[in-house]
Amino acid sequence: MSLFPVYRPDHVTSLQTRRCFLKFGAMLGSALALGGMPVLLHGATRRLGDLPADPFNLGVASGDPTPDSVVLWTRLANEVLTEVGAASDAVEVEFEISDSSSFRNILRRGAIAAVPELGHCAHADVRGLAADTEYFYRWHVGNATSPVGRTKTAPAGSSDNQKFRFAFASCQQYEHGFYTAYQHMAEEEMDLIVHLGDYIYERSWGQNLVRHHEGKEIVTLADYRNRYITYKSDPDLKTAHASAPWIVTWDDHEVDNNYASEVPEDDQTPEQLLLRRAAAYQAYYEFMPIRLPVGRQGPAMPIHRRLRFGRLMEINVLDTRQYRSDQACGDGRKPSCAEHLDSNRTLLGDAQKNWLYDSLANADATWNVLAQQIMMASLRSLDNEGNELWPMDIWDGYPFERQQLLDHLETTATPNPIVLTGDIHSNWAADLKLDFDNEASTTVGSEFVCTSITSGGDGQDMTDYGQALLDNNPHVKFYNAQRGYVACTLTPEQWRSDYKVLPRVTEAGAPISIRASYITEAGRPGVQEA
């Protein structure tokens, strides 16, 4: 019998589901205590010998770098462990860190237990490293050695670092295209890669699919694990993970399209969605190079956190799904309604909002970043009768909390606020205004929005939809609907975002080019074409 309960949407009463959910939370807390950080190895941990195949077929990754630490990740293939009779065992996995890819000089060694309760994933939070330093790492189990990964620690918090390069991306529906963008991203050997959500998709959608998911819409822990295995088997994605440390956060498709807190998209009950969230969040942790404190359980797994990169940049990583009020007016692009104008509705939730406001009020980095999912700049449109329509799933659907945040940036004089956004499958650059209806209103920040890696297929440079939104929203300076990512270069004087696009993703190996570049000058909020 599986340690974790299986979510089945039919014939489950609320009481049964809630009891199952509470049991799930307690068991997940115990599993995280075993597998969420390096643990001492005891006799119950099995050391393997010769293996019949490569157990590291999902590659390696690193993430959440600090000045003295980084999280290393890998996962052992279940089919290989099954063949040697170790699928139910805690397995010893060793890691090595070197200052070169040849590993002539091994600086650190360690071993952790990859436990079956967490799908034999391995997270090593390696501390005591030097700041702003490139490292190489690899894993060993039995006679097998993983691919080599490259990582880099963050500059010391007080250092006057003069340059930093990173890329950000989102939305990689596996069926819609090939991950060629990641091949190009890996070649740049960035200091950091930021992923803003929709790493997997819980179901199929669209037509003209170029490759396929396994199975139907996913709901159980086994389902989510299999979906991540499909995605992470892609060679270009594996290469990008091995090329640099990542910072990740989730959006909706890691669980259920457009879910809001305990409110599902379709006919699930809130209790059933909580069980599904618990499975999805656990799978996310299992497959990501992420540092989560021990004891976070079930469907309540806070992911917001702050990382600093010298005096040059501080990143506030946000979660705009787990705590939000339900989308107003029935979701979609709608006229305003009484629910839309309810000032008590929230996107961030009180705890996350207070944490963020405190961070912004005390910020002292040159560039202060909000890495989040949904577009913050207004995208008002008009219907055929000239009535205003608002996209209810993005910040436009939560106008009072957005205004509160923008006012907070102004009153606290947060230095150089930059918002990074994914979700919308198109590139944008926009000024963040105190009043989006007034072109002369104060600009308090800049927003750079990345397109999708693949979601939506090949895309195009300009659409009628995009042109109409540009016409209706003069604070928005750029739109493009091709696929790719955004490469950012930071100095104390300037932030530069290069929008890198592919002509197609339905065929592998397409070339990449810079479609446009936008900058923000330190001390001068807003975007300018480079």
Summary of the structure (lengths in Angstrom):
residues: 530
radius of gyration: 22.6
end to end distance: 59.6
largest distance: 73.2
contacts: 1885
relative contact order: 0.12
helix: 23%
strand: 29%
